[in-house]
Amino acid sequence: MSVLTAPAIEVPRLDGLGGVSEAILLDALDSWQACIRGAQAVVAGIAAEIDRRSARELGYDGLAQRAGARTAEILISQLTGTSVRDARDLVAVGRVVDDAPRWLTDVATGVTRGSLSVGSAAAIANALGTPTGDIAADDLLDAARKLVGEAPGLSPDQVARRARELRDELDADGVVDRETALRDQRSLRWSRTPQGLTRMVAVFDPESAGEVFPALDAVTSPRRGGPRFVDADEVARADAIIDDPRTTEQLALDALVDMIRLASRVDDGRVFGPRQPSVRVHVAERDLIAHTGAAHIDGQSTSVSCATADRRVCAEG
């Protein structure tokens, strides 16, 4: 049998989970998760090899291109049924396991032993960074060792945050440079879909995210187990949000639109300029009177109903 042949795993019957004690249930979850981490270590190694065989300089002769994928990450994503980001983490961790820099040796050991997940290993490697003139490899080694010890009780996102905190402690003078580097990556892009929707992709730097997401959290928190309210008005508002037929994502988008609408009305010209943004709707008068037919919003490729046009007239009037 090949060393890469996956062992056969017999899945136990799961119809009796309701009668299992909590202690056994938690122990079983931990045991099976250890199996998953062990399998992830193998998958990461395979992913790294696929990436090596798909190097850009190989062009169409690369493995990914010959398999019909543009990049190794896309091919791995398709084969594993995970996101491209997860595939990228698999490749990165596979490289660490195969040839770990000295400060990540404990990370590589944790992955191969099955005590450290691929997500946490990638978080440590990415957020901790590399040695510089001000940070020695030994300092990063100590920090990585600490993170490997803490990781079993944390999510990958929490591990990444702890890694950034340790990096800041080691290199306080570099905080400004790292902040600037993140801010330089902020962006907002939008494109039209064939259906007439508009897709927006935003990347927030920490300060911008600190402005935007508390506002969105305030709108959606009752849906996400937010604070328990005592005041009758706050309870009523929370109940209304919970019972709202819109999805949480729709609530967030509608709230963002409302924020922009309110901001445009009170702006003194510094943000939007001398002309206040407005929605221009084109509709035939006969259709507006009859409340039937189609209307068109400036800049949009898909028509809207006359009911929407009528609502915009009332809102702008």
C-alpha positions in Angstrom: 0.0 0.0 0.0 1.3 3.4 -0.9 2.3 5.7 2.0 -0.2 8.2 0.7 -3.1 5.8 0.6 -5.7 7.0 3.1 -6.6 4.5 5.8 -10.2 3.2 5.8 -12.2 4.8 8.6 -15.3 3.1 9.8 -17.9 5.7 10.6 -19.8 4.7 13.8 -23.6 4.8 14.0 -24.7 8.2 15.0 -28.4 7.6 15.7 -27.7 7.1 19.4 -26.0 10.3 20.2 -29.0 11.6 22.1 -28.4 9.0 24.8 -24.6 9.6 25.2 -23.4 11.3 28.3 -21.9 14.8 27.9 -18.4 13.6 29.0 -18.4 10.9 26.4 -19.7 13.3 23.8 -16.9 15.9 24.4 -14.2 13.2 24.6 -15.4 11.8 21.2 -15.3 15.2 19.6 -11.8 15.7 20.8 -10.7 12.3 19.6 -12.2 12.7 16.1 -10.9 16.2 15.8 -7.4 14.8 16.5 -7.9 12.4 13.6 -8.9 15.4 11.4 -5.8 17.3 12.4 -3.6 14.3 11.5 -5.3 14.0 8.2 -4.9 17.8 7.6 -1.1 17.4 8.1 -1.0 14.9 5.2 -3.3 17.0 3.0 -1.1 20.1 3.7 2.0 18.2 2.5 0.2 17.0 -0.6 -1.1 20.5 -1.3 2.4 22.0 -1.0 3.7 19.4 -3.6 0.8 20.2 -5.9 1.8 23.9 -5.6 5.4 23.1 -6.4 4.3 21.2 -9.5 2.1 24.1 -10.5 4.8 26.8 -10.3 4.1 29.8 -12.5 7.3 29.4 -14.5 6.0 26.0 -15.7 3.1 27.7 -17.5 0.7 25.4 -19.2 2.9 22.4 -18.3 2.1 22.9 -14.6 -0.1 20.5 -12.8 -2.9 22.9 -12.0 -3.0 24.2 -15.6 -3.1 20.7 -17.0 -5.9 19.8 -14.6 -7.9 22.8 -15.9 -7.4 25.2 -13.0 -5.7 28.6 -13.2 -3.7 28.2 -10.0 -2.8 25.5 -7.5 -5.0 27.0 -4.8 -8.0 26.8 -7.1 -7.3 23.2 -8.0 -6.8 22.3 -4.3 -10.0 24.2 -3.4 -11.9 22.2 -6.0 -10.5 18.9 -4.9 -11.0 19.5 -1.2 -14.3 21.3 -1.3 -12.8 24.2 0.7 -12.4 27.9 0.0 -9.4 29.3 -1.9 -8.2 30.9 1.4 -8.3 27.5 3.1 -6.4 26.0 0.2 -3.8 28.7 0.4 -3.4 27.9 4.1 -2.9 24.2 3.3 -0.1 25.1 0.8 1.6 27.5 3.3 1.5 25.0 6.2 2.7 22.2 3.9 5.7 24.3 3.0 6.4 24.9 6.7 6.2 21.3 7.5 8.4 20.3 4.6 11.1 23.0 5.3 10.4 25.0 8.4 12.4 28.1 9.1 14.0 27.9 12.6 11.4 30.1 14.3 8.5 27.9 13.1 10.0 24.4 14.0 7.5 24.1 16.9 4.7 24.9 14.5 5.8 22.2 12.1 6.1 19.7 14.9 2.6 20.6 16.2 1.1 20.0 12.8 2.8 16.7 12.2 1.8 15.4 15.6 -1.8 16.4 15.1 -1.8 18.8 18.1 -2.1 21.9 16.0 -4.6 22.5 13.3 -3.7 23.8 9.8 -5.8 27.0 10.4 -3.9 27.8 13.6 -0.5 27.0 12.1 -1.2 29.3 9.2 -2.4 32.0 11.6 0.9 31.8 13.5 3.1 31.8 10.4 1.2 34.7 8.7 0.7 36.9 11.8 4.0 36.4 13.5 6.0 37.4 10.5 9.7 36.9 9.9 12.9 38.1 11.6 14.1 41.6 11.0 17.1 43.7 12.1 15.2 44.5 15.3 13.6 41.0 15.9 15.8 38.0 16.2 14.8 34.5 15.1 15.1 33.3 18.6 12.5 35.9 19.8 10.1 34.6 17.1 10.8 31.0 18.1 9.9 31.8 21.7 6.7 33.6 20.6 5.7 30.7 18.2 6.3 28.1 21.0 4.0 30.1 23.3 1.3 30.3 20.6 1.5 26.6 19.9 0.9 26.0 23.6 -2.1 28.4 23.6 -3.6 27.3 20.3 -5.7 24.3 21.4 -8.0 26.6 23.4 -8.4 29.2 20.7 -9.9 29.6 17.2 -7.5 30.3 14.3 -8.7 34.0 14.3 -7.9 34.2 18.0 -4.5 32.7 17.4 -3.8 35.2 14.7 -4.8 38.0 17.0 -2.5 36.7 19.8 0.3 36.3 17.2 -0.1 40.0 16.2 -0.1 41.0 19.8 3.2 39.2 20.4 4.7 40.7 17.3 3.8 44.1 18.5 5.4 43.4 21.9 8.6 42.4 20.1 8.6 45.3 17.7 6.8 48.2 19.2 8.5 50.6 16.8 7.2 48.7 13.8 3.5 49.2 14.8 3.2 52.3 12.7 4.7 50.7 9.6 2.4 47.7 9.9 -0.6 49.9 10.4 0.4 51.9 7.3 0.9 48.7 5.3 -2.6 47.5 6.2 -4.2 50.9 5.5 -2.5 50.9 2.1 -4.4 47.7 1.3 -7.9 49.1 1.9 -10.1 49.1 -1.1 -13.7 49.2 -2.3 -14.7 47.7 -5.6 -18.0 47.1 -7.3 -19.3 45.4 -10.4 -22.5 44.5 -12.1 -23.9 41.0 -12.3 -25.7 39.8 -15.4 -29.0 39.8 -13.3 -28.7 43.6 -12.7 -27.4 43.3 -9.1 -24.3 45.2 -8.0 -21.7 43.3 -6.1 -19.4 45.2 -3.8 -16.1 43.9 -2.3 -14.6 45.9 0.5 -11.3 45.5 2.3 -11.1 47.5 5.6 -8.1 48.6 7.4 -8.4 48.3 11.2 -9.4 51.9 11.8 -12.0 51.9 9.1 -13.4 48.6 10.3 -13.6 50.1 13.8 -15.9 52.8 12.4 -18.1 50.7 10.2 -18.7 47.4 12.0 -19.8 48.6 15.4 -22.6 50.5 13.6 -23.6 47.3 11.7 -23.2 45.2 14.9 -25.6 47.6 16.7 -28.2 46.8 14.0 -27.8 43.1 13.8 -26.7 42.2 17.4 -30.1 40.9 18.5 -29.8 38.2 15.8 -26.3 37.2 16.9 -26.9 36.8 20.7 -26.1 40.4 21.6 -26.6 42.0 25.0 -29.9 41.3 26.9 -32.0 44.4 27.1 -34.0 45.6 30.1 -35.5 48.8 28.9 -38.9 48.2 27.3 -38.2 50.2 24.2 -34.9 48.4 23.6 -36.6 45.0 24.2 -39.3 45.9 21.6 -36.6 47.0 19.1 -34.6 43.8 19.6 -37.7 41.7 19.2 -38.6 43.5 16.0 -35.2 42.8 14.6 -35.4 39.2 15.5 -38.8 38.8 14.0 -37.9 40.8 10.8 -38.4 38.6 7.8 -35.2 39.9 6.2 -32.0 37.9 6.6 -29.2 39.2 8.8 -27.2 40.0 5.7 -30.1 41.9 4.2 -30.6 43.9 7.5 -26.9 44.8 7.4 -27.0 46.0 3.8 -30.2 48.0 4.3 -28.7 49.6 7.4 -25.6 50.6 5.5 -27.8 52.2 2.8 -29.7 54.1 5.4 -26.5 55.4 7.0 -25.3 56.7 3.6 -28.7 58.3 3.0 -28.6 60.0 6.4 -25.0 61.1 5.9 -25.7 62.7 2.5 -28.5 64.8 4.0 -26.4 66.3 6.7 -23.1 66.7 4.8 -21.9 70.2 4.5 -20.1 69.5 1.3 -16.8 68.2 2.6 -17.5 64.6 1.7 -20.1 64.7 -1.1 -19.2 68.0 -2.6 -21.5 70.9 -3.4 -24.2 68.7 -4.9 -26.0 66.4 -2.6 -26.3 62.8 -4.0 -29.8 61.9 -5.1 -31.6 59.1 -6.7 -32.9 60.0 -10.2 -35.8 57.8 -11.4 -37.2 58.0 -14.9 -40.8 56.9 -15.4 -43.6 57.8 -17.8 -46.2 60.0 -16.1 -49.0 57.7 -17.2 -47.3 54.7 -15.6 -46.7 56.6 -12.4 -50.4 57.7 -12.3 -51.6 54.2 -13.1 -49.1 52.5 -10.7 -48.0 50.1 -13.4 -45.2 49.6 -15.8 -41.4 50.0 -15.4 -39.2 52.7 -14.1 -35.4 53.2 -14.4 -32.9 54.5 -11.9 -29.9 56.4 -13.2 -26.8 54.3 -13.5 -28.7 51.0 -13.2 -29.2 48.5 -16.0 -32.3 46.8 -14.7 -35.8 48.4 -14.4 -37.6 48.8 -11.2 -41.4 48.9 -10.5 -43.5 51.9 -10.5 -44.2 51.3 -6.8 -40.5 51.9 -6.2 -40.6 55.0 -8.3 -43.6 56.3 -6.3 -41.8 55.5 -3.1 -38.7 57.5 -4.3 -40.9 60.4 -5.2 -42.3 60.5 -1.7 -38.9 60.1 -0.1 -37.3 62.8 -2.1 -40.2 65.1 -1.9 
